[in-house]
């Protein structure tokens, strides 16, 4: 098997049995394991009797770790990168060092393994394969609304925390009132749960049921009216005749028919 300088190694997102045989082999064979939280990683290593030395590598020190890792690799040693759970570089540190290593000519590879997005989506029936992963949603209501509007014809997949998800769902329901959403929590664990329903029903459900654990969510695309079914040109003409300007028309029609405001604006001025 070909050897690399730097290995990106996925770790279980909940169930420790989900680690691969190759991941165990690599973690035992490398000289250093770079990890977010050594206490979290050590539990996994102890479970599989892996004695490899760990070095902290997280979002607060990733830039300063570059020189240390380069020094280690130049000595001919091997490094594995892990996150607390799942695949590194998915909302976890790693991009900075990987970019530098490729620039410096070191060989980098990634192992197949656990990933919360793939685990979640494999349980959610969707119209087709297209989706956008936006990571953790922003805290601002207006920024979330912008994402919902921008990707209304695409499934939106995101991460969220238990203490924020109900507020997030309320925003989704406000801006996409006809939407179907899905929330997955505690994936691969004993209390795993994936709920798929109208957003307002999911809000009601989680008001009545305990909401704990890591959250992966999705807002499914809308089968909204197309331009022909609502005759946008006619409605634009009617509103223009009433004295409304392009910006006002785009706001009115996007709110009424849940269409993209920018698309309507462009149609107004074209």
C-alpha positions as CSV (number, residue, x, y, z in Angstrom):
1,X,0.0,0.0,0.0
2,X,1.3,3.4,-0.9
3,X,2.5,5.6,2.0
4,X,1.7,9.3,2.3
5,X,3.1,12.0,4.5
6,X,-0.2,13.3,5.8
7,X,-3.4,11.3,6.4
8,X,-6.9,12.8,6.9
9,X,-8.7,10.3,9.0
10,X,-12.5,10.3,9.7
11,X,-13.5,9.2,13.2
12,X,-17.0,7.9,14.4
13,X,-19.7,10.5,14.8
14,X,-21.2,8.6,17.7
15,X,-20.9,4.9,17.5
16,X,-17.3,3.9,18.1
17,X,-17.8,0.7,16.0
18,X,-18.1,2.9,12.9
19,X,-14.3,3.4,12.6
20,X,-12.7,1.6,9.7
21,X,-10.0,-1.1,9.9
22,X,-7.8,1.1,7.7
23,X,-8.3,4.1,10.1
24,X,-7.2,2.0,13.0
25,X,-4.1,0.8,11.1
26,X,-3.1,4.4,10.0
27,X,-3.6,5.8,13.5
28,X,-1.4,3.1,14.9
29,X,1.3,3.5,12.2
30,X,1.8,7.3,12.0
31,X,4.2,9.2,14.3
32,X,1.8,11.9,15.3
33,X,-2.0,12.4,15.5
34,X,-3.2,16.0,15.2
35,X,-6.5,16.4,16.9
36,X,-9.0,19.1,18.0
37,X,-9.5,18.0,21.6
38,X,-7.0,15.5,22.9
39,X,-9.4,14.4,25.7
40,X,-12.1,13.4,23.1
41,X,-9.6,11.7,20.8
42,X,-7.9,9.8,23.6
43,X,-11.2,8.0,24.4
44,X,-11.2,6.6,20.9
45,X,-7.5,5.7,21.0
46,X,-7.9,4.0,24.3
47,X,-10.8,2.0,23.1
48,X,-8.7,0.6,20.2
49,X,-5.4,0.5,22.2
50,X,-3.7,3.0,20.0
51,X,-0.6,4.5,21.7
52,X,0.4,7.1,19.1
53,X,1.3,10.5,20.5
54,X,-1.3,13.3,20.0
55,X,-0.7,17.0,19.4
56,X,-3.5,19.6,19.6
57,X,-4.6,21.2,16.4
58,X,-7.7,23.4,16.4
59,X,-9.1,26.6,14.9
60,X,-7.2,28.7,17.4
61,X,-3.7,27.4,16.7
62,X,-3.9,25.9,13.2
63,X,-1.7,28.6,11.6
64,X,1.0,28.4,14.3
65,X,1.1,24.6,14.0
66,X,2.2,24.8,10.3
67,X,5.9,25.2,11.0
68,X,5.8,22.4,13.6
69,X,4.1,20.0,11.2
70,X,6.5,20.9,8.4
71,X,9.4,20.2,10.7
72,X,8.0,16.8,11.7
73,X,7.3,15.8,8.0
74,X,10.8,17.0,6.9
75,X,12.2,14.5,9.4
76,X,10.5,11.7,7.4
77,X,7.7,11.2,10.0
78,X,4.0,10.7,9.2
79,X,1.0,12.7,10.6
80,X,-2.7,11.8,10.8
81,X,-5.3,14.5,11.2
82,X,-8.6,13.8,13.0
83,X,-11.4,15.9,14.3
84,X,-13.6,15.3,17.4
85,X,-16.0,13.4,15.2
86,X,-16.6,12.7,11.5
87,X,-14.4,13.8,8.6
88,X,-11.9,16.7,9.1
89,X,-12.4,19.9,7.0
90,X,-16.2,19.5,7.2
91,X,-16.8,22.5,9.5
92,X,-13.6,21.4,11.3
93,X,-10.0,22.6,11.1
94,X,-7.6,21.3,8.5
95,X,-7.9,23.4,5.4
96,X,-5.0,25.7,6.4
97,X,-2.5,22.9,6.9
98,X,-3.6,20.9,3.9
99,X,-3.2,23.9,1.6
100,X,0.3,24.5,2.9
101,X,1.4,20.9,2.7
102,X,0.2,20.6,-1.0
103,X,2.0,23.9,-1.7
104,X,5.2,22.5,-0.1
105,X,4.9,19.3,-2.1
106,X,4.0,16.8,0.7
107,X,1.7,14.0,-0.2
108,X,-1.8,14.1,1.3
109,X,-4.6,11.6,1.3
110,X,-8.0,11.2,2.9
111,X,-9.5,7.9,4.2
112,X,-13.2,7.0,3.6
113,X,-15.3,7.0,6.8
114,X,-17.9,8.6,8.9
115,X,-19.6,11.8,7.9
116,X,-22.7,13.3,9.4
117,X,-24.0,14.9,6.1
118,X,-23.8,11.6,4.2
119,X,-25.2,9.6,7.1
120,X,-28.1,12.0,7.4
121,X,-29.0,12.4,3.7
122,X,-29.0,8.6,3.1
123,X,-32.1,8.6,5.3
124,X,-33.9,11.5,3.7
125,X,-35.9,10.9,0.5
126,X,-35.2,13.7,-1.9
127,X,-36.3,14.7,-5.5
128,X,-32.8,14.3,-6.9
129,X,-29.1,14.4,-5.9
130,X,-28.5,18.1,-6.0
131,X,-28.0,19.8,-2.6
132,X,-26.0,22.6,-1.0
133,X,-24.2,22.2,2.3
134,X,-23.8,25.5,4.1
135,X,-22.2,24.3,7.3
136,X,-23.4,26.0,10.5
137,X,-26.1,28.5,9.7
138,X,-25.3,32.1,10.6
139,X,-26.9,33.6,13.7
140,X,-28.5,36.6,12.0
141,X,-32.1,36.2,10.9
142,X,-31.5,38.2,7.8
143,X,-28.5,36.0,6.8
144,X,-30.5,32.8,7.2
145,X,-33.3,34.4,5.2
146,X,-30.8,35.2,2.4
147,X,-29.7,31.6,2.3
148,X,-33.3,30.3,2.2
149,X,-34.1,32.7,-0.6
150,X,-30.9,32.0,-2.6
151,X,-31.3,28.2,-2.6
152,X,-35.1,27.8,-2.6
153,X,-34.9,25.4,-5.6
154,X,-32.1,23.3,-4.0
155,X,-32.1,21.2,-0.8
156,X,-30.2,23.1,1.9
157,X,-28.2,21.0,4.4
158,X,-26.8,22.5,7.5
159,X,-25.5,21.9,11.0
160,X,-27.0,23.5,14.1
161,X,-26.9,23.2,17.9
162,X,-29.8,21.9,20.1
163,X,-30.2,25.3,21.8
164,X,-30.6,27.1,18.4
165,X,-32.5,24.7,16.2
166,X,-36.0,25.7,17.3
167,X,-35.2,29.4,16.6
168,X,-33.8,28.3,13.2
169,X,-36.9,26.3,12.4
170,X,-39.1,29.3,13.3
171,X,-37.1,31.5,10.8
172,X,-37.4,28.8,8.1
173,X,-41.1,28.6,8.7
174,X,-41.4,32.3,8.5
175,X,-39.6,32.7,5.2
176,X,-40.6,29.3,3.7
177,X,-44.0,28.6,5.2
178,X,-44.8,25.7,2.8
179,X,-41.4,24.0,3.3
180,X,-40.7,20.4,4.2
181,X,-37.7,20.1,6.5
182,X,-35.8,17.3,8.1
183,X,-33.9,17.2,11.4
184,X,-31.5,14.5,12.4
185,X,-30.0,14.2,15.9
186,X,-27.8,11.7,17.8
187,X,-27.0,10.0,14.5
188,X,-25.5,6.4,14.9
189,X,-26.3,6.6,18.6
190,X,-28.9,4.8,20.8
191,X,-31.4,7.7,20.6
192,X,-30.9,8.5,16.9
193,X,-33.9,10.3,15.4
194,X,-34.6,11.6,12.0
195,X,-37.8,13.6,11.6
196,X,-39.2,14.6,8.2
197,X,-42.3,16.8,8.0
198,X,-43.7,20.2,7.3
199,X,-41.5,22.7,9.2
200,X,-44.3,23.9,11.4
201,X,-45.1,20.3,12.4
202,X,-41.4,19.7,13.3
203,X,-41.4,22.8,15.5
204,X,-44.5,21.5,17.3
205,X,-42.9,18.1,17.7
206,X,-39.7,19.3,19.3
207,X,-41.6,21.6,21.6
208,X,-43.1,18.4,23.0
209,X,-40.0,16.2,22.9
210,X,-36.5,16.4,24.2
211,X,-34.0,17.9,21.8
212,X,-30.5,16.9,22.6
213,X,-27.3,16.0,20.7
214,X,-25.6,17.2,17.5
215,X,-28.0,18.4,14.8
216,X,-28.0,18.0,11.1
217,X,-30.9,19.6,9.2
218,X,-32.2,20.1,5.8
219,X,-34.8,22.4,4.1
220,X,-36.1,20.6,1.1
221,X,-36.6,22.4,-2.2
222,X,-40.0,23.9,-2.9
223,X,-42.3,22.8,-5.7
224,X,-43.3,26.4,-6.0
225,X,-45.2,28.1,-8.8
226,X,-43.2,28.6,-12.0
227,X,-43.3,31.8,-14.0
228,X,-45.9,30.5,-16.4
229,X,-48.3,29.2,-13.8
230,X,-48.6,32.6,-12.1
231,X,-48.0,34.8,-15.3
232,X,-45.3,37.0,-13.7
233,X,-45.2,39.4,-16.7
234,X,-48.9,40.2,-16.3
235,X,-48.5,40.7,-12.5
236,X,-45.5,42.9,-13.0
237,X,-47.4,45.0,-15.6
238,X,-50.3,45.4,-13.2
239,X,-48.2,46.5,-10.3
240,X,-46.2,48.9,-12.5
241,X,-49.4,50.4,-13.7
242,X,-50.3,51.1,-10.1
243,X,-47.0,53.0,-9.7
244,X,-44.9,50.5,-7.9
245,X,-41.2,50.5,-8.7
246,X,-39.1,47.4,-9.6
247,X,-37.7,46.9,-6.1
248,X,-41.2,47.1,-4.6
249,X,-42.6,44.8,-7.2
250,X,-39.9,42.2,-6.6
251,X,-40.6,42.4,-2.8
252,X,-44.3,42.0,-3.2
253,X,-44.3,39.1,-5.7
254,X,-41.5,37.2,-3.9
255,X,-43.5,37.4,-0.7
256,X,-46.8,36.3,-2.3
257,X,-45.4,33.4,-4.4
258,X,-42.2,32.5,-2.5
259,X,-40.1,33.3,-5.6
260,X,-36.6,34.6,-5.8
261,X,-36.6,38.3,-5.3
262,X,-33.5,38.9,-7.5
263,X,-35.0,36.9,-10.3
264,X,-38.2,39.0,-10.2
265,X,-36.2,42.2,-10.0
266,X,-34.2,41.3,-13.1
267,X,-37.4,40.5,-14.9
268,X,-38.8,43.9,-13.9
269,X,-35.9,45.8,-15.4
270,X,-35.2,43.7,-18.5
